[in-house]
Structure formats: structure tokens, C-alpha cells
């Protein structure tokens, strides 16, 4: 049996992820860059997709978010068990037929394609996402050919198709059959539970979710909020942060742990990972297009209630309240930022003192390790 040589595996109980060492990552990143360049691959950008989706629904009205009187058919679907389901032998034949890659690259990729220990494309390797995009080129072409969509995007395995009018005369069963046929032709499995068809006309109120956002129309205005599932995860993390504090000895250190954990959830945060690469997260970045003021207001009200539920002195209470201070609109919280990568040495020292860290290192990832090392649900 051919095996991928010397690759560490991480099994989370559901899927197996490969964890190459630094030397392997360097080699695999070169392969990724070669694949991107020679196959002209543009990896999907979630923010770009959402921005284009808003433009499609409002005809570019980013000020009033008014949805014109149009008829829409919105199809959402998902590729089941995406990476493992990819037919790696078909992918190998496509790469071989294209004859664009160096022999050295093929020598590295061959064990992946012919290994009995890996189903589909292995998870966790730097070039995995690019290989999947190359494989799905024909899939995307067929979606465009069959549905002739006004708007079509696929974010990894999450699919959305919008058409203004050409699908109005086609019933849902035929749409499902056409979609399923495209999946079958490409050796993929459609996730029927996540396949939904929504029809919208001028007398309806739009209501659908995509990529963590919820899109609704109220009085012809597009209301964008955090989807229910994602919002619940955010609320659970916030509540758990307060639970950890209440169960602790409530020392100054525990207070500052709560303080920075809250920042990391509700602000737009820039930090670095263990490889010193910049990463961005938090509501401010993940949900920057939200315009549902009521939803954010309710979220901040919940946080205020949790602050009140703690036995804090007036200074500490004010410190936490200031984090969520939005004098004009609750949506202002989406513009609050914390950039750990731009902190001065004195600012980093201040954080270390607050968290009682004795390390001489100013590495941000080390600070994050201490913020979350006992943060287990």
C-alpha cells in the first residue's frame, strides 16, 4: 500500500487532519503557489462573496439597502463530506492531462493520489484547497451552463445560486434533479439536508442564511444579521467566559482574563498565530456587514446583564462597560478594533503584568495561550 511519507496525523474523532512539519510545509507551499499560478486559481474570499450578494439583492444600494421589486429564485446547497469525497483519480488524470506541473511536483503528489490511507484530498495540507478548486472547475462550469445564474458563488463546499427570472417557470423538483445530476457527473454527493430553494417576489419577505449571515427583507429593506446558529455560538462563548470568571477566585488576574476574552469575541481582532502569521477574527471582522441594529443591541444588553451579575467594584464594572460603549448606535461595536500586532513594548508589558505572566517573551501567541489554556467547555 502506498502511503504519504512521514506525515503526522490529528484525529478529532470525526476527521483525520494531516500535520506536516515546517520543512514539509515549506515544500507544500511551493507546490500550492505553482498550482495557483499555472491553473490561475482564485481562492474564494468570504467578505467579497457577501459584498457581491448584497449588491445582487439591492442592485448596489449600500446606503439604504432597498430591495427592488424583483422575482428571485435562491438555491443553496452543500457538498457532503467535501474533501474526502473528491475523486482523486479523476483529479490526477486532469492534472496529468494538463501537463502544466513540474515532475518534482508530481513526485510529491503521487503518493497522495495513490495512497490507500487517504480518501479523497487529505485535510490540512497547504495545497489541499487549491487541488479542490482545480477539481471543481468543471462543476462550476456546469452550474453556470445549466442554471445561467445572475449570481453564483461557492465558498469551498457551500453553494449559492440566485437567478432573477429564468428559473421561475421551472419547478423545484426539476431544479433539484438538475443540481443532483451535476453532483453525480462530478462524483460528488449532494447534501440534501442543506439543499434549499427559496422563491421571492415583490409581495414576499426574503429570509435565508448564507456563510453565517441571515438575510431578511422588512418593508423592502435588506436586513443583515448574524445567523441564529452562529449567534448562539457567540453567546455561548460570552456566557462561558463569565461562568469561568464566577467560578474562579475572582482575582485581578481572573478579571483581566475575562476582559481580554471579551475583547477577542466582540471586537475586530488582529493577532498572530504560532507561526507569527497575521490572523483576524472577532465579530467586528467576521460579521462586518451586519446592519441589524436590534440584534446587536440585544447582544450588548445581554453582556451588560452578565456584567451586572458579577460582584465587581465600580472601577472594574466601568472597565467592562466601556468595552461595549456605543453612544450613537449598537452597530458601532462592529468598528471597534484590537490589533495585538501593533502594541508597543510597554503595552505588551502591561498585558503581561495584568495576566501575571513571568515570561520575557513578547510573543502574542504566548499571551493567547495563557488566555485560553484553561478555557475548556
C-alpha positions in Angstrom: 0.0 0.0 0.0 1.4 3.4 -1.0 1.4 5.8 1.9 2.0 9.5 2.4 5.5 9.5 4.0 6.3 10.9 7.4 3.2 13.0 7.9 1.7 13.5 11.4 -2.0 12.9 11.8 -4.5 14.6 14.0 -7.8 12.6 14.5 -10.5 14.7 16.1 -12.9 11.8 16.2 -14.7 12.8 13.0 -12.0 13.5 10.5 -8.3 13.0 10.1 -6.1 16.0 9.5 -2.5 15.9 8.4 0.0 18.0 10.2 3.2 18.4 8.2 6.4 19.7 9.8 8.0 23.0 9.0 10.2 21.6 6.2 7.3 19.8 4.6 5.1 22.9 4.8 7.7 24.9 3.0 7.8 22.3 0.2 4.0 22.1 0.1 3.6 25.8 0.0 5.8 25.9 -3.1 3.5 23.4 -4.7 0.5 25.4 -3.7 2.0 28.5 -5.4 2.8 26.5 -8.5 -0.8 25.2 -8.7 -2.3 28.7 -8.2 -0.1 30.3 -10.8 -0.3 27.6 -13.5 -4.1 27.0 -13.1 -5.0 30.7 -12.4 -6.8 29.8 -9.2 -8.5 32.5 -7.2 -9.5 31.1 -3.8 -12.8 32.3 -2.5 -13.0 35.3 -0.2 -15.9 35.3 2.2 -16.2 39.1 2.5 -16.1 39.5 -1.3 -18.9 37.0 -1.7 -21.1 38.6 0.9 -20.5 42.0 -0.6 -21.4 40.8 -4.0 -24.5 39.1 -2.6 -25.7 42.3 -1.0 -25.1 44.1 -4.3 -27.2 41.5 -6.1 -30.1 41.8 -3.7 -30.1 45.6 -3.5 -28.8 46.4 -7.0 -25.9 48.1 -5.4 -27.8 50.2 -2.8 -25.3 50.1 0.1 -26.8 53.2 1.7 -30.5 52.4 2.1 -30.3 48.7 1.4 -33.5 48.9 -0.5 -34.5 45.7 -2.4 -36.2 46.5 -5.7 -39.3 44.7 -6.9 -37.8 41.6 -8.5 -38.5 37.9 -8.7 -35.8 35.7 -7.3 -35.0 32.0 -7.1 -32.4 31.3 -4.5 -30.8 27.9 -4.4 -28.4 26.9 -1.5 -26.6 23.6 -1.4 -23.6 21.9 0.1 -21.1 19.2 -1.0 -21.4 16.4 1.6 -18.1 15.2 3.2 -16.3 17.5 0.8 -12.6 16.8 0.8 -12.8 13.0 1.3 -15.5 12.8 -1.4 -13.3 14.2 -4.2 -12.4 11.6 -6.7 -8.6 11.9 -6.5 -8.1 9.6 -9.6 -10.1 11.9 -11.8 -8.2 14.8 -10.4 -4.9 13.1 -11.0 -5.9 12.4 -14.7 -6.9 16.1 -15.1 -3.5 17.3 -13.7 -1.6 14.8 -15.9 -3.6 15.7 -19.0 -3.0 19.4 -18.4 0.8 18.7 -18.3 1.4 22.1 -16.5 3.2 20.9 -13.4 6.8 20.1 -12.9 7.8 16.4 -12.5 9.1 17.2 -9.0 5.6 18.4 -8.0 4.1 15.2 -9.4 6.6 13.1 -7.5 5.3 14.7 -4.3 1.6 14.5 -5.2 1.6 10.9 -6.5 1.7 9.2 -3.0 -1.4 11.3 -2.1 -3.3 10.2 -5.2 -2.4 6.5 -4.9 -2.3 6.1 -1.1 -4.9 3.7 0.3 -4.6 5.5 3.6 -6.2 8.7 2.3 -9.7 9.1 0.9 -10.1 12.0 -1.5 -7.9 15.0 -0.8 -6.2 15.0 2.6 -7.2 17.7 5.1 -4.6 20.1 6.5 -2.0 20.3 3.7 -1.3 23.8 2.3 -2.2 22.8 -1.3 -5.4 20.9 -0.4 -7.8 23.8 -1.0 -6.2 24.6 -4.4 -6.4 21.0 -5.5 -10.1 21.0 -4.6 -10.6 24.2 -6.7 -8.9 22.6 -9.7 -11.2 19.6 -9.4 -14.3 21.7 -9.1 -13.6 23.8 -12.2 -15.9 21.6 -14.3 -18.5 21.5 -11.6 -18.7 25.4 -11.6 -18.8 25.5 -15.4 -21.8 23.1 -15.4 -23.6 25.1 -12.7 -23.2 28.2 -14.8 -24.3 26.4 -18.0 -27.4 24.7 -16.6 -28.7 27.5 -14.4 -27.4 30.6 -16.1 -27.4 32.3 -12.8 -27.4 36.0 -12.1 -25.3 35.3 -9.0 -23.3 32.1 -8.3 -20.7 31.6 -5.7 -19.2 28.6 -4.0 -17.3 29.1 -0.8 -15.3 25.8 -0.5 -18.3 23.5 -0.4 -21.1 26.0 0.4 -23.0 26.9 -2.7 -25.5 29.7 -3.5 -27.2 30.3 -6.9 -29.5 33.2 -7.5 -31.5 33.9 -10.6 -33.8 36.9 -11.2 -36.2 35.3 -13.6 -35.1 32.4 -15.9 -35.9 29.7 -13.3 -39.4 31.0 -12.5 -41.0 28.6 -14.9 -39.0 25.6 -13.6 -40.5 23.7 -10.6 -38.4 22.8 -7.5 -38.3 19.1 -8.4 -36.6 19.8 -11.7 -34.2 22.2 -10.1 -33.2 19.6 -7.6 -32.8 17.0 -10.3 -30.6 19.2 -12.4 -28.5 20.1 -9.4 -28.2 16.4 -8.3 -27.2 15.4 -11.9 -24.3 17.9 -11.8 -23.1 16.5 -8.5 -23.3 12.9 -9.8 -21.4 13.8 -13.0 -18.6 15.1 -10.8 -18.6 12.1 -8.4 -19.8 14.3 -5.6 -22.6 13.8 -3.1 -25.2 16.5 -2.6 -26.1 17.3 1.0 -29.9 17.1 0.7 -30.4 18.4 4.2 -28.7 21.6 3.3 -30.2 22.0 -0.2 -33.0 24.6 -0.1 -34.9 26.5 -2.8 -36.4 29.9 -1.9 -38.7 31.8 -4.2 -39.1 35.5 -3.7 -41.3 38.1 -5.4 -42.3 41.7 -4.6 -45.1 40.6 -2.2 -42.8 38.3 -0.1 -40.4 38.9 2.6 -37.0 37.4 1.9 -35.4 35.2 4.6 -32.4 33.0 4.1 -28.9 32.4 5.5 -25.5 32.1 3.9 -22.0 31.9 5.3 -23.0 32.8 8.8 -25.3 35.7 7.8 -29.1 35.9 7.9 -30.7 38.0 5.1 -34.2 39.3 5.5 -36.4 41.9 4.0 -38.6 44.2 6.1 -40.5 46.9 4.3 -38.4 46.3 1.2 -35.2 46.9 3.1 -32.5 44.3 3.4 -31.7 43.4 7.0 -28.5 41.6 7.5 -27.8 39.9 10.8 -25.8 37.1 12.3 -27.4 33.7 11.6 -29.1 32.0 14.5 -26.6 29.2 14.7 -23.6 31.5 14.7 -25.1 33.9 17.1 -25.7 31.1 19.6 -22.1 30.1 19.4 -21.0 33.7 20.1 -23.5 34.0 23.0 -22.3 30.6 24.4 -18.7 31.8 24.3 -19.5 35.0 26.1 -21.6 33.3 28.8 -18.9 30.7 29.3 -16.3 33.5 29.7 -18.4 34.9 32.6 -19.0 31.5 34.0 -15.2 30.8 34.2 -14.8 34.1 36.0 -17.5 33.5 38.5 -16.1 30.0 39.3 -12.6 31.4 39.8 -11.2 33.2 42.8 -12.2 36.4 41.0 -8.7 37.9 41.5 -7.4 40.8 39.4 -5.8 38.3 37.1 -9.1 36.5 36.5 -10.8 39.8 35.8 -8.2 40.7 33.1 -8.6 37.2 31.6 -12.3 37.9 31.3 -11.6 41.4 29.9 -9.3 40.2 27.1 -11.5 37.2 26.3 -14.5 39.6 25.8 -12.4 41.8 23.5 -11.4 38.8 21.4 -15.1 37.9 20.9 -16.8 41.2 20.3 -14.1 43.4 18.6 -12.4 43.0 15.3 -9.1 41.5 16.4 -5.8 41.2 14.7 -3.2 38.9 16.1 -0.6 36.3 15.1 -0.6 32.5 15.2 2.1 30.2 16.4 4.0 30.8 13.1 3.8 34.5 13.5 1.3 35.0 10.7 -1.4 37.6 11.0 -4.9 36.3 11.7 -8.2 38.3 12.0 -11.2 37.3 14.0 -14.0 38.5 16.3 -17.4 39.9 15.5 -16.0 43.1 14.0 -14.3 41.2 11.2 -16.4 38.1 10.9 -19.7 40.0 10.7 -18.7 43.4 9.4 -21.7 43.6 7.0 -24.4 43.3 9.7 -26.9 46.2 9.7 -29.5 44.7 12.1 -29.1 47.2 15.0 -31.7 45.5 17.1 -29.8 42.2 17.1 -26.6 43.8 18.2 -28.4 45.9 20.7 -29.8 42.7 22.3 -26.4 41.1 22.3 -24.9 44.1 24.1 -27.8 44.2 26.6 -27.1 40.6 27.4 -23.4 41.4 28.1 -24.5 44.3 30.3 -26.7 41.9 32.3 -23.8 39.5 32.7 -21.5 42.3 33.9 -24.1 43.3 36.5 -24.4 39.7 37.6 -20.7 39.7 38.7 -19.6 41.1 42.1 -17.3 43.8 40.7 -16.2 47.0 42.2 -17.2 50.2 40.4 -13.9 50.5 38.6 -13.9 47.0 37.2 -17.6 47.3 36.2 -16.9 50.5 34.4 -13.9 49.0 32.7 -16.1 46.2 31.2 -18.9 48.6 30.4 -16.5 50.7 28.4 -15.7 47.8 26.2 -19.3 47.8 24.9 -19.9 51.5 25.0 -21.7 52.6 21.8 -23.1 56.2 22.3 -24.9 56.5 19.0 -25.7 53.0 17.7 -25.1 49.5 18.8 -23.6 48.8 15.4 -20.6 50.9 16.4 -19.3 47.8 18.2 -18.5 46.3 14.8 -16.0 49.1 14.2 -14.1 48.6 17.4 -10.7 47.1 16.9 -7.8 45.5 18.8 -4.6 45.0 17.0 -2.2 43.0 19.1 0.5 43.2 16.4 0.8 46.9 16.8 1.1 47.1 20.6 4.2 48.8 21.9 6.6 47.0 24.3 5.1 48.9 27.2 1.5 47.9 26.1 2.5 44.3 25.9 4.2 44.5 29.3 1.0 46.0 30.7 -1.0 43.0 29.5 1.7 40.6 30.8 1.5 42.3 34.2 -2.3 42.1 34.3 -2.2 38.4 33.5 0.8 37.7 35.9 3.0 36.4 33.1 6.6 36.0 34.0 7.9 35.1 30.5 10.3 37.6 29.0 8.9 36.9 25.5 6.6 39.4 23.9 5.2 36.8 21.5 1.4 37.4 21.2 0.6 33.8 20.6 2.2 33.0 24.0 -0.2 35.6 25.6 -3.1 33.9 23.8 -2.1 30.5 25.1 -2.4 31.8 28.7 -5.8 33.4 27.9 -7.2 30.1 26.8 -5.1 27.3 28.3 -7.8 26.5 31.0 -10.7 27.6 28.8 -12.4 24.2 28.1 -16.1 23.7 27.8 
